[in-house]
Amino acid sequence: MFLFKLLLKNAFRHKLRTALTMVGLVVAICAFGLLRTIVDAWYAGVEGSSSTRLVTRSNISLTFSLPLNYGQRLRAVEGVRQVSWANWFGGVYVTERNFFPQFAVDPTTYLPLYPEYRLPEEQKLAFYRDRQGAIVGRKLADKFGWKVGDQIPLRGTIYPGTWTFNLRGIWDGAEAKTDESQLLMHWGYVNETIRLKSPRRADAVGVYIVGIDEPNNAALVGQRIDQLFANSLAETMTETEAAFQLSFVSMSEAILVAVRAVSLIIVVIIMAVMANTMTMTARERLAEYATLKALGFSPGFVVRLLFGESLMIAAIGGLAGVLLTLPLAAGFRSAVGTLFPVFQVSTLTMALQLAAALGVGAVAAAWPAWKMSRIDIVAGLRQI
C-alpha cells in the first residue's frame, strides 16, 4: 500500500504533464480500438457464416445467372441436405444513400437454412402466404422506423420499376454477429413480374445456397457439384459460405492492411511521447534517486519506482481509452448505418487495447529505469 501511494503521488507530481500524456494515450488507445473494430466488422460476414452452407455460383462471374432447373439436380448430389436460391435485388429506398442488402429468395427453403434468423412463427407464416411480403432484420427496421404491416417502396435498378413490399416480419439475430441489416422478398413474385416484362430474364438464379450434412465433406460435395455441371453452358463454382464472403473482403485487402498499419503506427507514436515523459521525469528526480541509493535502497527499488509510475499512468489512460471506445463505437455504428451490418467492440479488441497501453508503459520506462539504476551517487547528489 505504501508503494502504491508513493507511485500515485509521483505520477501526479506534475499534473499538467501527466494529464496531457494521459490524454494522448486515451486518444491513441481509442483510435487503435476503433480501427481494429472496423477491420473486425469487415470480416463479420466471414465469422458469421455457417460451416454447413455452400454457395454455388457461375464459374465466370457473380454477375452471370444460373438456370432455375439446376436446383433439382443439386438436390440429387450425394451429401446435399437442402437447396435454396437467391437473387440480388438492388433496389433504392427513397435515396441512394439508404443502401442496404436486398435479396429475392425462395422463403420455404431459404429460411430453414438460416436458423440464426429468429423470426416469430406467425410472422414467418404471414411471409410465406403473402407473395408481395418481405421480412427485414431488427437493425434495419430500427434504422428506418419500420414495423410489421408497413409498406416498403423500392425503386428498381436491376429490375426496373417501382416495387412495393408488405413488411410481414422482423427477425432478431441469434448472436451478436448475425446480420440484421437485410431485406428478404419472394423470388417467385419478382420472377413472375419479370417474366411479363422481359421473359428472357426470367427463371434465372444468382446463387444457390446448399445445405450439407457434414461440414468436413464441404470440399468433396463442392467438387461433386462442379463436376456435375462441367462442360455445360453454365459451369459452376461451389465454395463454402466463408470462402464466398472472403472473396468480397479480398477486394479491399489493401485497405485493411493500411488500416492495421495505421493502428500500429498510432501506438508507436504514443510510445515515443510516453518515453519522452518518463525520461524527463527521471532527469528531474536524479538527485532523489541518488539519495535513495545513498540511504541503502537497491537499484531494483529505483527500477520499480519508474516502471510502477509509468505502468500506472498507462493503465489509467488505457482503461479510460477502452471505456471511451464503447460510446464512440456506438456513435460510429449509428453514423455508418448498414455499411457495417455488425459493428461492436470485441472482448479481444479491448484486451489488446489494455495490452497495448501496458506495453507502451513498460517500453517507455525501460531506458530511464536502466539509466537511473546505474546512476553514480556522488554525480547524482551534485544535481541538488
C-alpha positions as CSV (number, residue, x, y, z in Angstrom):
1,M,0.0,0.0,0.0
2,F,2.9,2.4,0.8
3,L,4.4,1.7,-2.6
4,F,1.1,2.3,-4.3
5,K,0.6,5.7,-2.6
6,L,4.2,6.7,-3.4
7,L,3.6,5.7,-7.1
8,L,0.4,7.6,-7.2
9,K,1.9,10.8,-5.8
10,N,4.9,10.6,-8.1
11,A,2.7,10.0,-11.1
12,F,0.7,13.2,-10.5
13,R,3.5,15.4,-9.2
14,H,3.4,17.3,-12.4
15,K,-0.3,17.3,-13.0
16,L,-0.4,19.1,-16.4
17,R,2.3,16.9,-17.9
18,T,0.7,13.7,-16.7
19,A,-2.8,14.8,-17.8
20,L,-1.5,15.7,-21.3
21,T,0.3,12.3,-21.5
22,M,-2.9,10.5,-20.5
23,V,-5.0,12.4,-23.0
24,G,-2.6,11.4,-25.7
25,L,-2.7,7.8,-24.5
26,V,-6.5,7.8,-24.4
27,V,-6.8,9.2,-27.9
28,A,-4.3,6.6,-29.2
29,I,-6.0,3.7,-27.5
30,C,-9.4,4.8,-28.7
31,A,-8.1,5.1,-32.3
32,F,-6.4,1.7,-32.0
33,G,-9.6,0.1,-30.8
34,L,-11.9,1.7,-33.4
35,L,-9.6,0.8,-36.3
36,R,-9.4,-2.8,-35.1
37,T,-13.2,-2.8,-34.8
38,I,-13.5,-1.6,-38.4
39,V,-11.3,-4.5,-39.5
40,D,-13.4,-6.9,-37.4
41,A,-16.6,-5.5,-38.9
42,W,-15.2,-6.1,-42.4
43,Y,-14.7,-9.8,-41.6
44,A,-18.1,-10.1,-39.7
45,G,-19.7,-11.8,-42.6
46,V,-17.0,-14.4,-42.7
47,E,-17.2,-15.0,-38.9
48,G,-21.0,-15.2,-39.1
49,S,-21.0,-17.8,-41.9
50,S,-22.1,-21.4,-41.4
51,S,-19.9,-24.4,-42.0
52,T,-22.9,-26.4,-43.2
53,R,-23.7,-24.0,-46.1
54,L,-22.1,-23.9,-49.5
55,V,-22.7,-21.2,-52.2
56,T,-22.9,-22.2,-55.9
57,R,-22.5,-19.5,-58.5
58,S,-21.5,-19.1,-62.1
59,N,-17.9,-20.0,-62.8
60,I,-17.5,-17.0,-64.9
61,S,-18.6,-14.2,-62.6
62,L,-21.2,-13.5,-59.9
63,T,-23.0,-11.3,-62.5
64,F,-23.9,-14.3,-64.6
65,S,-27.0,-16.2,-63.7
66,L,-27.6,-19.9,-63.4
67,P,-30.7,-21.8,-64.7
68,L,-33.5,-22.5,-62.3
69,N,-33.6,-26.2,-63.2
70,Y,-30.2,-26.6,-61.6
71,G,-32.0,-26.8,-58.2
72,Q,-33.4,-30.2,-58.9
73,R,-30.1,-31.6,-60.0
74,L,-28.4,-30.1,-56.9
75,R,-30.7,-32.0,-54.6
76,A,-29.7,-35.3,-56.1
77,V,-26.0,-34.7,-55.3
78,E,-24.7,-37.0,-52.5
79,G,-24.2,-35.1,-49.3
80,V,-26.6,-32.3,-50.1
81,R,-29.4,-31.9,-47.5
82,Q,-31.2,-28.9,-48.8
83,V,-31.1,-26.4,-51.6
84,S,-32.4,-22.8,-52.0
85,W,-31.5,-19.8,-54.1
86,A,-31.3,-16.1,-54.0
87,N,-31.0,-13.1,-56.4
88,W,-29.5,-9.7,-55.5
89,F,-32.4,-7.2,-55.9
90,G,-30.5,-3.9,-55.7
91,G,-33.5,-1.5,-55.1
92,V,-33.3,2.1,-53.8
93,Y,-35.3,3.1,-50.8
94,V,-36.1,6.9,-51.1
95,T,-32.5,7.8,-51.9
96,E,-29.2,6.1,-52.9
97,R,-27.8,6.9,-49.5
98,N,-30.1,4.4,-47.9
99,F,-28.2,1.4,-49.1
100,F,-28.9,-2.0,-47.6
101,P,-28.7,-5.6,-48.9
102,Q,-31.9,-6.9,-50.5
103,F,-32.4,-10.5,-51.7
104,A,-35.2,-12.2,-53.6
105,V,-35.3,-15.7,-52.1
106,D,-37.4,-18.8,-52.0
107,P,-38.8,-18.4,-48.4
108,T,-39.8,-22.0,-47.6
109,T,-36.4,-23.4,-48.5
110,Y,-34.2,-20.3,-47.6
111,L,-35.2,-19.7,-44.0
112,P,-34.6,-23.3,-42.8
113,L,-31.0,-22.9,-44.0
114,Y,-30.6,-19.8,-41.7
115,P,-31.7,-20.8,-38.2
116,E,-29.8,-17.8,-36.8
117,Y,-32.7,-15.6,-38.1
118,R,-35.1,-15.7,-35.1
119,L,-38.5,-14.9,-36.6
120,P,-41.8,-15.4,-34.7
121,E,-43.8,-18.3,-36.2
122,E,-46.8,-16.2,-37.0
123,Q,-44.7,-13.6,-38.9
124,K,-43.0,-16.4,-40.8
125,L,-46.3,-17.9,-41.9
126,A,-47.6,-14.4,-42.9
127,F,-44.4,-14.0,-45.0
128,Y,-44.9,-17.4,-46.7
129,R,-48.5,-16.6,-47.6
130,D,-48.0,-13.1,-48.9
131,R,-46.3,-13.2,-52.3
132,Q,-45.7,-9.4,-52.0
133,G,-44.4,-9.8,-48.5
134,A,-41.0,-9.1,-47.1
135,I,-39.0,-9.6,-43.9
136,V,-36.2,-7.5,-42.5
137,G,-33.6,-7.6,-39.8
138,R,-34.1,-5.8,-36.5
139,K,-31.2,-3.3,-37.1
140,L,-32.7,-2.3,-40.5
141,A,-36.2,-1.9,-39.1
142,D,-34.9,0.2,-36.2
143,K,-33.0,2.4,-38.6
144,F,-36.0,3.4,-40.7
145,G,-38.6,3.0,-38.0
146,W,-40.4,0.2,-39.8
147,K,-43.0,-2.0,-38.1
148,V,-44.9,-5.1,-39.2
149,G,-47.7,-4.1,-41.6
150,D,-45.8,-1.2,-43.2
151,Q,-45.4,-0.9,-46.9
152,I,-41.8,-0.5,-48.2
153,P,-41.4,1.1,-51.7
154,L,-38.2,0.3,-53.6
155,R,-37.1,1.8,-56.9
156,G,-35.7,-1.0,-59.0
157,T,-32.3,-0.7,-60.7
158,I,-31.5,-4.3,-61.8
159,Y,-35.3,-4.9,-62.0
160,P,-36.8,-1.7,-63.3
161,G,-40.0,-0.2,-61.9
162,T,-41.4,0.7,-58.6
163,W,-41.9,-2.2,-56.2
164,T,-43.9,-2.1,-53.1
165,F,-43.5,-4.8,-50.4
166,N,-45.6,-5.5,-47.3
167,L,-43.5,-5.9,-44.2
168,R,-44.6,-9.2,-42.7
169,G,-41.8,-9.9,-40.2
170,I,-38.7,-8.7,-38.3
171,W,-36.1,-11.1,-37.3
172,D,-33.6,-10.9,-34.5
173,G,-30.1,-12.5,-34.8
174,A,-29.4,-15.5,-32.6
175,E,-25.9,-14.0,-31.9
176,A,-24.4,-10.5,-32.0
177,K,-22.5,-11.3,-35.2
178,T,-25.8,-12.3,-37.0
179,D,-26.6,-9.8,-39.9
180,E,-29.7,-7.9,-39.1
181,S,-29.5,-5.3,-42.0
182,Q,-31.0,-7.3,-44.9
183,L,-34.4,-7.3,-46.6
184,L,-35.8,-10.6,-48.0
185,M,-38.6,-10.8,-50.5
186,H,-40.2,-13.6,-52.6
187,W,-38.2,-14.7,-55.6
188,G,-41.3,-16.1,-57.1
189,Y,-43.1,-12.7,-57.1
190,V,-40.1,-10.9,-58.7
191,N,-39.7,-13.7,-61.2
192,E,-43.3,-13.6,-62.3
193,T,-43.2,-9.8,-62.7
194,I,-40.0,-10.0,-64.8
195,R,-41.5,-12.8,-66.9
196,L,-44.2,-10.4,-68.0
197,K,-41.8,-7.5,-68.8
198,S,-38.7,-9.4,-70.0
199,P,-39.2,-13.1,-70.5
200,R,-35.6,-13.8,-71.3
201,R,-34.5,-12.6,-67.8
202,A,-37.0,-14.9,-66.0
203,D,-36.2,-18.2,-64.3
204,A,-32.6,-17.1,-63.5
205,V,-30.8,-17.6,-60.2
206,G,-28.0,-15.5,-58.9
207,V,-26.6,-18.1,-56.4
208,Y,-27.7,-21.4,-54.9
209,I,-27.4,-22.0,-51.2
210,V,-26.7,-25.6,-50.5
211,G,-27.1,-27.2,-47.1
212,I,-24.9,-30.2,-46.4
213,D,-24.9,-32.8,-43.7
214,E,-21.2,-32.9,-42.7
215,P,-19.0,-29.8,-42.7
216,N,-15.9,-31.9,-43.1
217,N,-17.2,-33.0,-46.5
218,A,-17.7,-29.5,-47.8
219,A,-14.8,-29.7,-50.3
220,L,-15.9,-33.1,-51.6
221,V,-19.6,-32.0,-52.0
222,G,-18.5,-28.8,-53.8
223,Q,-16.3,-30.9,-56.1
224,R,-19.2,-33.2,-56.9
225,I,-21.5,-30.2,-57.7
226,D,-18.9,-28.5,-60.0
227,Q,-18.3,-31.8,-61.8
228,L,-22.0,-32.3,-62.4
229,F,-22.2,-29.1,-64.4
230,A,-18.7,-29.3,-66.0
231,N,-18.7,-28.6,-69.8
232,S,-22.3,-27.2,-69.6
233,L,-23.4,-23.8,-70.9
234,A,-23.4,-22.6,-67.3
235,E,-20.5,-24.1,-65.4
236,T,-20.5,-23.5,-61.6
237,M,-18.1,-22.7,-58.8
238,T,-19.0,-24.0,-55.4
239,E,-17.3,-22.9,-52.2
240,T,-18.0,-22.6,-48.5
241,E,-20.0,-19.6,-47.3
242,A,-16.9,-18.3,-45.5
243,A,-14.8,-18.5,-48.7
244,F,-17.6,-16.8,-50.6
245,Q,-17.6,-13.9,-48.1
246,L,-13.8,-13.7,-48.2
247,S,-13.9,-13.2,-51.9
248,F,-15.6,-9.9,-51.3
249,V,-13.3,-9.0,-48.4
250,S,-10.2,-9.7,-50.5
251,M,-11.2,-7.0,-52.9
252,S,-10.4,-4.4,-50.2
253,E,-7.4,-6.3,-48.7
254,A,-5.0,-3.4,-49.4
255,I,-7.3,-1.0,-47.4
256,L,-7.4,-3.4,-44.5
257,V,-3.6,-3.7,-44.4
258,A,-3.4,0.1,-44.4
259,V,-5.9,0.3,-41.5
260,R,-3.9,-2.2,-39.5
261,A,-0.7,-0.4,-40.2
262,V,-2.2,3.0,-39.1
263,S,-3.4,1.4,-35.8
264,L,0.1,0.2,-35.0
265,I,1.7,3.5,-36.0
266,I,-0.5,5.3,-33.6
267,V,0.6,3.0,-30.8
268,V,4.3,3.6,-31.7
269,I,3.8,7.4,-31.7
270,I,2.3,7.5,-28.3
271,M,5.0,5.2,-27.1
272,A,7.6,7.8,-28.1
273,V,5.6,10.5,-26.4
274,M,5.4,8.4,-23.2
275,A,9.1,7.6,-23.3
276,N,9.9,11.3,-23.5
277,T,7.7,11.9,-20.5
278,M,9.4,9.3,-18.4
279,T,12.8,10.4,-19.5
280,M,12.0,14.0,-18.3
281,T,10.6,12.6,-15.1
282,A,13.8,10.6,-14.4
283,R,16.1,13.5,-15.2
284,E,14.2,15.8,-12.8
285,R,14.5,13.3,-10.0
286,L,18.1,12.4,-10.5
287,A,19.1,13.7,-7.0
288,E,16.2,11.9,-5.4
289,Y,17.2,8.5,-6.8
290,A,20.8,9.2,-5.8
291,T,19.6,9.9,-2.3
292,L,17.6,6.7,-2.2
293,K,20.7,4.7,-3.2
294,A,22.8,6.6,-0.6
295,L,20.3,5.6,2.1
296,G,20.7,1.9,1.1
297,F,17.8,1.3,-1.3
298,S,18.8,-1.1,-4.0
299,P,18.9,-0.2,-7.7
300,G,15.9,-2.6,-8.2
301,F,13.8,-0.3,-6.0
302,V,14.5,2.6,-8.2
303,V,13.6,0.5,-11.3
304,R,10.3,-0.5,-9.6
305,L,9.5,3.1,-8.9
306,L,10.0,4.2,-12.5
307,F,8.3,1.1,-14.0
308,G,5.4,1.4,-11.5
309,E,4.8,5.0,-12.2
310,S,4.9,4.5,-16.0
311,L,2.6,1.5,-15.8
312,M,0.2,3.3,-13.5
313,I,-0.2,6.2,-16.0
314,A,-0.5,3.7,-18.9
315,A,-3.1,1.6,-17.0
316,I,-5.3,4.6,-16.1
317,G,-5.0,6.1,-19.6
318,G,-5.6,2.7,-21.2
319,L,-8.6,1.9,-19.1
320,A,-10.1,5.3,-19.9
321,G,-9.4,4.7,-23.6
322,V,-11.2,1.4,-23.5
323,L,-14.2,2.8,-21.8
324,L,-14.4,5.7,-24.2
325,T,-14.2,3.4,-27.2
326,L,-17.6,1.9,-26.4
327,P,-19.7,5.0,-26.8
328,L,-17.5,6.2,-29.7
329,A,-18.1,2.8,-31.5
330,A,-21.9,3.1,-30.8
331,G,-21.8,6.6,-32.4
332,F,-19.8,5.4,-35.3
333,R,-22.2,2.5,-35.8
334,S,-25.2,4.9,-36.0
335,A,-23.3,7.1,-38.4
336,V,-22.4,4.4,-40.9
337,G,-25.8,2.8,-40.8
338,T,-25.9,-0.5,-42.7
339,L,-22.5,-0.2,-44.2
340,F,-21.2,-2.5,-41.5
341,P,-24.0,-5.0,-40.6
342,V,-22.2,-6.0,-37.4
343,F,-20.1,-3.3,-35.6
344,Q,-19.2,-3.9,-32.0
345,V,-16.0,-3.8,-29.9
346,S,-15.0,-7.3,-29.2
347,T,-13.5,-8.6,-26.0
348,L,-10.3,-9.4,-27.8
349,T,-10.0,-5.8,-29.0
350,M,-10.5,-4.4,-25.5
351,A,-7.8,-6.9,-24.2
352,L,-5.4,-5.8,-27.0
353,Q,-6.1,-2.1,-26.1
354,L,-5.1,-2.7,-22.5
355,A,-2.1,-4.8,-23.5
356,A,-1.0,-2.0,-25.9
357,A,-1.3,0.6,-23.1
358,L,0.7,-1.5,-20.7
359,G,3.2,-2.3,-23.4
360,V,3.7,1.4,-24.0
361,G,4.1,2.0,-20.3
362,A,6.7,-0.8,-20.0
363,V,8.7,0.2,-23.0
364,A,8.6,3.9,-22.1
365,A,10.1,3.2,-18.7
366,A,12.8,0.8,-19.8
367,W,15.5,3.2,-20.8
368,P,15.2,5.7,-17.9
369,A,14.9,2.9,-15.4
370,W,18.1,1.3,-16.7
371,K,19.9,4.7,-16.6
372,M,18.7,5.5,-13.0
373,S,19.6,2.1,-11.7
374,R,23.2,2.7,-12.8
375,I,23.4,6.3,-11.5
376,D,26.5,7.3,-9.6
377,I,25.5,8.5,-6.1
378,V,28.1,11.4,-6.0
379,A,27.2,12.6,-9.5
380,G,23.5,12.4,-8.7
381,L,23.8,14.4,-5.5
382,R,25.6,17.2,-7.3
383,Q,22.3,17.9,-9.1
384,I,20.8,19.2,-5.9
